[in-house]
Amino acid sequence: MPARCIVRGSINVDEFFQVKDIVRPGETISSDNLVKRLGGKGANQSVAVARAGGIVELVGAVGQDGVWVRDELNETGVGVGAVSITEVCKRKGLRLASSASLQENTGRAIIQVTDLGENSIILFKGANYASLPPYTVPPDTTHIVLQNEIPLQSTIEYLARGSSSGISAIFNPSPMLAPEQLKTFPWNQVTWLIVNSGEALDLCKALNLKVGAASPSASTVDTAKPLVTLLSISMPTTNVVCTLGADGLLAQFAQFNQSEPLYLPASTLQGTTCDTTGAGDCFTGYMVAGLMRLEKQPTSDDYVAVLKRAVQAAGMCVESRGAAASIPLDADVTARLNSAL
C-alpha cells in the first residue's frame, strides 16, 4: 500500500510586496509590485510533498474568501477533502475558537521581498485558528507533518494520535513556540525535528541545555553543531535536522551512532537568489516525500540521499519568486541532480 502523508497546518493568502529594501520603523515606502498567491506553511509543505510525488492530504481551514486557494491546492495534487470553509462550519454549528469574526477570513501573510531575495513577513491567523470538524486519520497514513501556525493544542493532539498509531511525526516549530510551551512540549513523540539555527538556539535555551558561548570568528556551521548535538542528546529518539540557509544543513540521526552531526552543503544555484520565501517549506515537503519512499529499515545513506534531494529542491525554490508557486517538480529536481553528477 502506498505511503500517505497528512499535513495538519496553515493555509494563507500570501500578499507579496516587491520593495527595494525592507521597511524600517517610522518609514513609508512604495512597492513596485503586488502579487497574491497560495501560501501558509501547511499549504506550502503539502504542495512540496505532492510535487515530490507523495500522496498527501491537508487538514486545515479557509474563509469564504479563500475558496480559490483550496481549488488551487487541489490542482497541485494535494487532497483537500479535509480543508474546511469557516462559513460552512458556522452554519453547521461548529464554534470558532475565539475572535470568531476574524476567523471567518482566510489567514494572510504580508510579505516584503527585496531585489536581493530577502523577505520580511507579518502573519494573520484568520481561519487557521478556527475549530475544525472531527477528522479520522486514514489507516494507510505513514507520516504526519506539523508546524506552528495553528493552535498548539491541535498540534499536540495530532502528535498523540500519530504516536499511538506508530505514525512518523515531522515537526517544524515555526514560528517558534514560547519558552514555557517548549518546556512542556511532548518531544518524545516527534520523529523528525526540523529547525533553523536561530530556532535551535531558542530551543536549547528554553530546555535549559548548557549552550557555550560561540566564538565571534566561528562559522555558521561550527556555531550550530553543538546546538544540534545538545538537542539530539536531550531528545534521544528524535532525528534532528538544522537548516542553515545558504550554508547547507546539519543532521543527527537518532538510530545511528554518529560522533557528530552530518553536514551537507547547500546546492549550487543557477543564477541568483530571487526569493527565499517558502524554501524551508519546500525542503520539508521534499524530505517527507523522500522518507515516504524508504523501506522500513532505512540506512544512514538512505537518509543522506533524502536530505540531498530536499536540499536541491530548496535551492531551486529560491531561484523563482513566490512560495508554493516556486516549488519545483520532482522530474526537474531529478534532472538538476543528474546534471551535477
SVG drawing of the C-alpha trace seen along z (x, -y; Angstrom):
<svg xmlns="http://www.w3.org/2000/svg" viewBox="-26 -57 63 60">
<polyline fill="none" stroke="black" stroke-width="0.4" points="0.0,0.0 1.5,-3.4 2.6,-5.7 0.3,-8.6 1.1,-11.8 -1.3,-14.0 -0.3,-17.7 -2.2,-19.5 -1.3,-23.0 -2.0,-26.6 -3.4,-27.9 -2.8,-31.5 -3.2,-34.0 0.3,-35.4 0.5,-39.0 3.9,-39.8 5.1,-43.4 8.2,-43.9 10.4,-46.5 13.9,-47.9 14.6,-47.5 12.6,-46.1 10.7,-49.0 12.2,-50.4 10.2,-51.7 8.5,-55.0 9.3,-54.8 6.8,-54.7 7.9,-53.2 6.4,-52.3 6.1,-48.8 7.0,-48.1 4.5,-45.2 1.8,-43.3 1.0,-39.6 -1.4,-37.4 -0.6,-33.7 -1.4,-30.5 0.7,-30.2 0.9,-29.2 3.4,-26.7 0.9,-23.8 -0.2,-24.5 3.4,-25.0 4.6,-21.8 1.6,-19.9 2.4,-21.2 6.0,-20.2 5.1,-16.7 2.7,-16.4 5.2,-17.9 7.8,-15.5 5.5,-12.6 4.0,-11.8 0.3,-11.2 -0.7,-14.0 -3.9,-15.3 -4.1,-18.7 -6.2,-19.3 -7.0,-23.0 -9.4,-25.8 -10.0,-28.8 -12.7,-31.5 -15.2,-32.1 -12.6,-34.5 -10.1,-31.6 -12.1,-29.0 -9.8,-29.7 -6.9,-28.7 -8.4,-25.3 -9.1,-24.9 -5.5,-25.7 -4.3,-23.2 -6.5,-20.5 -5.0,-21.3 -1.5,-20.7 -2.4,-17.2 -3.0,-17.9 -6.0,-16.2 -8.4,-18.9 -11.3,-16.9 -10.4,-17.9 -9.9,-21.6 -12.9,-23.3 -14.6,-26.6 -15.4,-28.6 -18.7,-29.8 -19.8,-26.2 -18.5,-25.2 -20.5,-28.1 -23.7,-27.0 -23.2,-23.5 -23.0,-25.0 -19.2,-24.5 -17.7,-27.0 -14.8,-29.1 -12.1,-29.1 -12.0,-32.9 -12.4,-36.2 -14.9,-34.5 -15.5,-37.3 -11.8,-37.5 -11.5,-33.7 -14.1,-33.8 -11.3,-35.2 -8.5,-33.1 -5.1,-33.5 -2.9,-36.2 0.9,-36.7 2.1,-40.2 5.5,-39.6 8.0,-42.2 10.6,-40.9 13.7,-42.8 15.5,-42.7 18.2,-40.5 15.5,-38.0 15.4,-38.8 12.0,-38.9 10.0,-40.1 6.7,-38.6 3.7,-39.5 1.2,-36.7 -2.6,-37.0 -4.0,-33.8 -7.6,-34.0 -9.2,-30.7 -6.1,-28.8 -7.3,-29.1 -10.9,-28.0 -12.2,-24.8 -12.4,-22.0 -14.8,-19.1 -13.6,-15.8 -11.1,-14.1 -10.3,-10.4 -6.7,-9.7 -6.7,-7.2 -5.3,-3.8 -2.7,-3.9 -1.1,-7.1 2.6,-6.7 3.6,-10.3 2.1,-13.4 3.6,-16.9 3.1,-19.7 4.3,-23.3 3.3,-26.2 0.8,-28.3 -2.2,-26.5 -3.5,-26.2 -0.8,-24.4 -3.5,-22.1 -4.3,-20.8 -0.6,-20.1 -0.3,-18.2 -3.5,-16.2 -2.2,-15.1 1.2,-14.2 -0.6,-12.0 -2.7,-10.4 0.3,-9.7 2.4,-8.3 -0.4,-5.9 -0.7,-4.6 3.0,-4.2 3.0,-7.1 6.2,-9.1 5.7,-12.7 7.7,-15.6 7.6,-18.8 8.8,-22.2 8.2,-24.6 8.0,-27.8 7.2,-30.4 9.0,-29.2 6.8,-28.3 7.0,-30.4 9.6,-29.2 7.0,-27.7 5.4,-25.8 8.8,-24.5 9.5,-23.1 6.2,-21.1 6.0,-20.0 5.9,-16.2 9.3,-16.0 9.4,-12.2 6.5,-11.9 8.4,-13.8 10.2,-11.5 11.9,-14.3 12.5,-17.8 13.3,-20.5 14.7,-23.8 16.9,-26.6 19.9,-27.7 18.0,-30.5 15.2,-28.1 17.8,-25.5 19.4,-28.1 16.0,-29.2 15.0,-25.6 18.3,-24.8 17.9,-27.8 14.2,-27.0 15.2,-23.4 17.9,-24.7 20.6,-23.0 24.1,-24.3 25.0,-26.3 28.6,-27.6 29.5,-31.0 30.2,-30.9 33.5,-32.3 32.9,-35.6 35.0,-34.1 33.2,-30.7 31.4,-29.8 27.6,-29.3 28.2,-25.5 30.6,-25.4 28.2,-27.5 25.2,-25.3 27.0,-21.9 26.9,-21.9 23.3,-23.0 22.3,-20.0 24.3,-17.7 22.6,-19.1 19.2,-18.7 20.0,-15.1 21.1,-14.2 18.0,-15.7 15.7,-14.0 17.3,-10.6 14.5,-9.2 14.2,-12.2 16.1,-12.8 17.3,-16.5 17.8,-18.5 19.1,-22.0 18.8,-24.1 21.4,-26.8 20.1,-28.5 23.0,-29.2 25.4,-27.3 23.6,-24.0 22.3,-21.8 23.3,-19.6 21.6,-16.4 21.8,-13.9 20.0,-10.6 18.7,-9.0 19.2,-5.4 22.7,-5.6 25.9,-6.1 27.2,-9.5 30.2,-11.0 29.0,-14.5 26.2,-15.9 26.3,-15.2 27.0,-18.2 25.6,-18.8 26.4,-21.9 23.7,-23.9 23.0,-23.3 24.7,-25.4 22.2,-27.9 21.7,-28.5 21.5,-32.3 20.9,-34.4 18.5,-34.2 15.1,-35.7 13.1,-34.9 13.8,-32.8 10.1,-32.6 8.9,-29.0 12.4,-27.5 12.2,-25.9 8.7,-24.5 10.0,-23.1 12.8,-21.4 10.4,-19.9 7.9,-18.6 10.6,-17.0 12.3,-15.5 9.0,-14.0 8.2,-12.6 11.7,-11.1 11.1,-9.4 7.8,-8.0 9.7,-6.1 12.1,-4.4 11.9,-0.8 11.1,-0.1 14.7,0.4 16.5,-2.6 20.2,-3.1 22.1,-6.3 22.9,-6.5 19.2,-6.4 18.6,-9.4 21.5,-11.3 20.1,-10.7 16.7,-12.0 18.3,-15.2 20.5,-15.8 17.4,-15.7 15.5,-18.1 18.4,-20.5 18.5,-20.5 14.7,-21.2 15.0,-24.1 17.9,-25.6 15.7,-25.5 12.9,-27.1 14.8,-30.3 15.6,-30.7 11.9,-31.7 9.5,-34.1 6.7,-33.0 6.2,-30.3 4.1,-27.4 4.4,-28.6 8.2,-28.3 8.4,-24.7 9.9,-22.6 8.5,-19.4 10.1,-16.0 11.3,-15.5 13.1,-18.8 14.9,-18.1 16.0,-14.8 17.3,-16.5 19.2,-19.0 20.8,-16.3 21.8,-14.2 23.3,-17.3 25.5,-17.8 27.0,-14.2"/>
</svg>
